[in-house]
Amino acid sequence: MTLDALSDDVTAEYGALGEEIAVDLDRETRNELAMLETALEPESTDELLRRAVHMLFQSTVDTGTLDFHLRSSYDVTYDEYLSGMTYDEMTGANQFPQQGDPDDRRYQF
């Protein structure tokens, strides 16, 4: 897959999500959410859930997990997605590809 495929898939998912999502909570999640509500006193439960998504996203970016999954599925990284260009396109490697091993030149006379 490519950077364009990733962009198309993200756009499609964004549209499919809509404005609201109904989520079934298991017992453990409900207990943890109740504790967070009590301790943090947010304006609404929705605010806690938005924060949770932001924290999960940030931790997957920081640990490299997001890049791992993007590289596995789309052969791009999150930085490449944000810039709209692959590293090869940024550095011009696609314009001047190396033939074979670049160290081969040292043996040519």
Secondary structure, 3 states (H helix, E strand, C coil): CCHHHHHHHHHHHHHHHCCCCCCCCCHHHHHHHHHHHHHHCCCCHHHHHHHHHHHHHHHHHHHCHHHHHHHHHHCCCHHHHHHCCCHHHHHCCCCCCCCCCHHHHHHCC
